[in-house]
Amino acid sequence: MPHHPVRSSRLVFVAAVVVFVIIAGLVVTGHAAGFDRSGLLALQNVAEEVHPRGPVWMREAARDLTALGSVSVLGLATLLGVIWLWAAGRIVQAGLLAVWMISGSVASFLLKALFSQPRPDLVTMAPQVFTSSFPSSHAMMSALTFLLLAMALGAVVRHRPEARALMAGAVLLTVISGISRVYLGVHWPSDVLAGWSMGVAWVALACWLAPGTFLRR
């Protein structure tokens, strides 16, 4: 983290919210439509049927990897993180981690209900989904969960390289989860970008308001 981590958290929060607002404005006004269509089709094989590029096994792998942003996987990851902090004697931190994860889930649900944007319909035989498109809850919640877990655990580990490795892994999992949603044709690129930005905003807000839990001293 920079020399003034709490101040930096505030700046990151403001920047991430601004990015989200800009993306949301482009989506609502229809100005993101061309970018979204081009971005989604860039990952597709366009013929008589539109389907993800690459062999069949790659599509199946993407279906597996997209579960990284699912409620069940992220819920289990959060539970394990809370148990780890609790076992390490960080009871307050464990409780705060659970609170921030739950509040993020509520925020994601409310944002989807507010915008209520339709899902892409370009990809043949895309996985079935039951919620609206914007923002991507997979992208938002994977960013929130993996990054916040990495920061909470990284604040406890003794060596800085270990904390950096945790953060690198969190970023990788977040990126994979988001890209898989576009690859499978269930989200527009703007959905994922907005989800990432709001996930980062929630992480920054947690670091701003609860620095003792999520920032290294």
Contacts in CASP RR format, 6 or more apart in sequence:
PFRMAT RR
TARGET T0000
AUTHOR 0000-0000-0000
METHOD contacts of the structure
MODEL  1
MPHHPVRSSRLVFVAAVVVFVIIAGLVVTGHAAGFDRSGLLALQNVAEEV
HPRGPVWMREAARDLTALGSVSVLGLATLLGVIWLWAAGRIVQAGLLAVW
MISGSVASFLLKALFSQPRPDLVTMAPQVFTSSFPSSHAMMSALTFLLLA
MALGAVVRHRPEARALMAGAVLLTVISGISRVYLGVHWPSDVLAGWSMGV
AWVALACWLAPGTFLRR
1 8 0 8 1.000
1 215 0 8 1.000
1 216 0 8 1.000
2 8 0 8 1.000
5 207 0 8 1.000
5 211 0 8 1.000
5 215 0 8 1.000
5 216 0 8 1.000
6 207 0 8 1.000
6 208 0 8 1.000
6 211 0 8 1.000
6 215 0 8 1.000
9 204 0 8 1.000
9 205 0 8 1.000
9 207 0 8 1.000
9 208 0 8 1.000
9 211 0 8 1.000
9 215 0 8 1.000
10 204 0 8 1.000
10 208 0 8 1.000
12 200 0 8 1.000
12 201 0 8 1.000
12 204 0 8 1.000
13 201 0 8 1.000
13 204 0 8 1.000
13 205 0 8 1.000
13 208 0 8 1.000
16 197 0 8 1.000
16 198 0 8 1.000
16 199 0 8 1.000
16 200 0 8 1.000
16 201 0 8 1.000
16 204 0 8 1.000
17 197 0 8 1.000
17 198 0 8 1.000
17 201 0 8 1.000
19 193 0 8 1.000
19 197 0 8 1.000
20 135 0 8 1.000
20 194 0 8 1.000
20 195 0 8 1.000
20 197 0 8 1.000
20 198 0 8 1.000
20 201 0 8 1.000
23 32 0 8 1.000
23 190 0 8 1.000
23 193 0 8 1.000
23 194 0 8 1.000
23 197 0 8 1.000
24 115 0 8 1.000
24 134 0 8 1.000
24 135 0 8 1.000
24 194 0 8 1.000
25 31 0 8 1.000
26 32 0 8 1.000
26 35 0 8 1.000
26 190 0 8 1.000
27 115 0 8 1.000
27 117 0 8 1.000
27 134 0 8 1.000
27 190 0 8 1.000
27 194 0 8 1.000
28 115 0 8 1.000
32 188 0 8 1.000
32 190 0 8 1.000
35 189 0 8 1.000
35 190 0 8 1.000
36 120 0 8 1.000
36 188 0 8 1.000
36 189 0 8 1.000
36 190 0 8 1.000
37 122 0 8 1.000
39 182 0 8 1.000
39 189 0 8 1.000
40 120 0 8 1.000
40 122 0 8 1.000
40 123 0 8 1.000
40 182 0 8 1.000
40 185 0 8 1.000
40 188 0 8 1.000
40 189 0 8 1.000
41 50 0 8 1.000
41 122 0 8 1.000
43 52 0 8 1.000
43 53 0 8 1.000
43 182 0 8 1.000
43 183 0 8 1.000
43 185 0 8 1.000
44 50 0 8 1.000
44 51 0 8 1.000
44 52 0 8 1.000
44 53 0 8 1.000
44 122 0 8 1.000
44 123 0 8 1.000
44 185 0 8 1.000
45 51 0 8 1.000
45 52 0 8 1.000
45 53 0 8 1.000
45 54 0 8 1.000
49 124 0 8 1.000
49 125 0 8 1.000
50 122 0 8 1.000
50 123 0 8 1.000
50 124 0 8 1.000
51 59 0 8 1.000
51 123 0 8 1.000
51 124 0 8 1.000
51 125 0 8 1.000
52 58 0 8 1.000
52 59 0 8 1.000
52 62 0 8 1.000
52 123 0 8 1.000
52 183 0 8 1.000
52 184 0 8 1.000
52 185 0 8 1.000
59 184 0 8 1.000
62 180 0 8 1.000
62 183 0 8 1.000
62 184 0 8 1.000
63 127 0 8 1.000
63 180 0 8 1.000
63 184 0 8 1.000
65 176 0 8 1.000
65 177 0 8 1.000
65 180 0 8 1.000
66 127 0 8 1.000
66 138 0 8 1.000
66 177 0 8 1.000
66 178 0 8 1.000
66 180 0 8 1.000
66 181 0 8 1.000
66 184 0 8 1.000
67 73 0 8 1.000
68 74 0 8 1.000
68 138 0 8 1.000
68 142 0 8 1.000
68 173 0 8 1.000
68 176 0 8 1.000
68 177 0 8 1.000
68 180 0 8 1.000
69 138 0 8 1.000
69 141 0 8 1.000
69 142 0 8 1.000
69 145 0 8 1.000
69 177 0 8 1.000
69 178 0 8 1.000
70 138 0 8 1.000
71 105 0 8 1.000
71 141 0 8 1.000
74 101 0 8 1.000
74 141 0 8 1.000
74 142 0 8 1.000
74 145 0 8 1.000
75 101 0 8 1.000
75 145 0 8 1.000
77 145 0 8 1.000
77 146 0 8 1.000
77 149 0 8 1.000
78 97 0 8 1.000
78 98 0 8 1.000
78 101 0 8 1.000
78 145 0 8 1.000
78 149 0 8 1.000
81 94 0 8 1.000
81 97 0 8 1.000
81 149 0 8 1.000
81 152 0 8 1.000
81 153 0 8 1.000
82 94 0 8 1.000
82 95 0 8 1.000
82 97 0 8 1.000
82 98 0 8 1.000
83 94 0 8 1.000
84 153 0 8 1.000
85 91 0 8 1.000
85 93 0 8 1.000
85 94 0 8 1.000
85 95 0 8 1.000
85 97 0 8 1.000
85 152 0 8 1.000
85 153 0 8 1.000
85 156 0 8 1.000
86 94 0 8 1.000
88 156 0 8 1.000
90 156 0 8 1.000
90 213 0 8 1.000
92 213 0 8 1.000
93 152 0 8 1.000
93 155 0 8 1.000
93 156 0 8 1.000
93 212 0 8 1.000
93 213 0 8 1.000
96 206 0 8 1.000
96 210 0 8 1.000
96 213 0 8 1.000
97 148 0 8 1.000
97 149 0 8 1.000
97 152 0 8 1.000
97 213 0 8 1.000
100 144 0 8 1.000
100 148 0 8 1.000
100 202 0 8 1.000
100 206 0 8 1.000
100 210 0 8 1.000
101 144 0 8 1.000
101 145 0 8 1.000
101 148 0 8 1.000
103 202 0 8 1.000
104 140 0 8 1.000
104 141 0 8 1.000
104 144 0 8 1.000
104 199 0 8 1.000
104 202 0 8 1.000
105 141 0 8 1.000
107 198 0 8 1.000
107 202 0 8 1.000
108 135 0 8 1.000
108 137 0 8 1.000
108 140 0 8 1.000
108 141 0 8 1.000
108 198 0 8 1.000
109 137 0 8 1.000
111 134 0 8 1.000
111 135 0 8 1.000
111 140 0 8 1.000
111 198 0 8 1.000
112 131 0 8 1.000
112 132 0 8 1.000
112 134 0 8 1.000
112 135 0 8 1.000
112 137 0 8 1.000
113 132 0 8 1.000
115 132 0 8 1.000
115 134 0 8 1.000
115 135 0 8 1.000
116 132 0 8 1.000
117 132 0 8 1.000
117 133 0 8 1.000
117 134 0 8 1.000
117 191 0 8 1.000
118 132 0 8 1.000
118 133 0 8 1.000
119 129 0 8 1.000
119 132 0 8 1.000
119 133 0 8 1.000
119 186 0 8 1.000
119 187 0 8 1.000
120 126 0 8 1.000
120 133 0 8 1.000
120 185 0 8 1.000
120 186 0 8 1.000
120 187 0 8 1.000
120 188 0 8 1.000
122 185 0 8 1.000
123 184 0 8 1.000
123 185 0 8 1.000
123 186 0 8 1.000
126 184 0 8 1.000
126 185 0 8 1.000
126 186 0 8 1.000
127 184 0 8 1.000
127 186 0 8 1.000
129 186 0 8 1.000
131 137 0 8 1.000
133 187 0 8 1.000
133 188 0 8 1.000
133 191 0 8 1.000
134 188 0 8 1.000
134 190 0 8 1.000
134 191 0 8 1.000
134 194 0 8 1.000
135 191 0 8 1.000
135 192 0 8 1.000
135 194 0 8 1.000
135 195 0 8 1.000
135 198 0 8 1.000
136 178 0 8 1.000
136 181 0 8 1.000
136 187 0 8 1.000
136 191 0 8 1.000
136 192 0 8 1.000
136 194 0 8 1.000
136 195 0 8 1.000
137 195 0 8 1.000
138 177 0 8 1.000
138 178 0 8 1.000
138 181 0 8 1.000
138 187 0 8 1.000
138 192 0 8 1.000
139 174 0 8 1.000
139 177 0 8 1.000
139 178 0 8 1.000
139 181 0 8 1.000
139 187 0 8 1.000
139 191 0 8 1.000
139 192 0 8 1.000
139 193 0 8 1.000
139 194 0 8 1.000
139 195 0 8 1.000
139 196 0 8 1.000
139 199 0 8 1.000
140 194 0 8 1.000
140 195 0 8 1.000
140 196 0 8 1.000
140 198 0 8 1.000
140 199 0 8 1.000
140 202 0 8 1.000
141 199 0 8 1.000
142 173 0 8 1.000
142 174 0 8 1.000
142 177 0 8 1.000
142 178 0 8 1.000
143 174 0 8 1.000
143 195 0 8 1.000
143 196 0 8 1.000
143 199 0 8 1.000
143 200 0 8 1.000
143 203 0 8 1.000
144 199 0 8 1.000
144 202 0 8 1.000
144 203 0 8 1.000
146 169 0 8 1.000
146 170 0 8 1.000
146 171 0 8 1.000
146 173 0 8 1.000
146 174 0 8 1.000
147 167 0 8 1.000
147 170 0 8 1.000
147 171 0 8 1.000
147 174 0 8 1.000
147 199 0 8 1.000
147 200 0 8 1.000
147 203 0 8 1.000
148 202 0 8 1.000
148 203 0 8 1.000
148 206 0 8 1.000
148 214 0 8 1.000
149 166 0 8 1.000
149 170 0 8 1.000
150 163 0 8 1.000
150 166 0 8 1.000
150 167 0 8 1.000
150 169 0 8 1.000
150 170 0 8 1.000
151 167 0 8 1.000
151 203 0 8 1.000
151 207 0 8 1.000
151 214 0 8 1.000
151 215 0 8 1.000
152 213 0 8 1.000
152 214 0 8 1.000
153 163 0 8 1.000
153 166 0 8 1.000
154 162 0 8 1.000
154 163 0 8 1.000
154 166 0 8 1.000
154 167 0 8 1.000
154 216 0 8 1.000
155 163 0 8 1.000
155 212 0 8 1.000
155 213 0 8 1.000
155 214 0 8 1.000
155 215 0 8 1.000
155 216 0 8 1.000
155 217 0 8 1.000
157 163 0 8 1.000
157 166 0 8 1.000
160 216 0 8 1.000
163 216 0 8 1.000
174 196 0 8 1.000
178 187 0 8 1.000
178 192 0 8 1.000
178 196 0 8 1.000
179 192 0 8 1.000
181 187 0 8 1.000
181 191 0 8 1.000
181 192 0 8 1.000
182 188 0 8 1.000
182 189 0 8 1.000
182 192 0 8 1.000
203 214 0 8 1.000
206 213 0 8 1.000
206 214 0 8 1.000
207 214 0 8 1.000
207 215 0 8 1.000
END
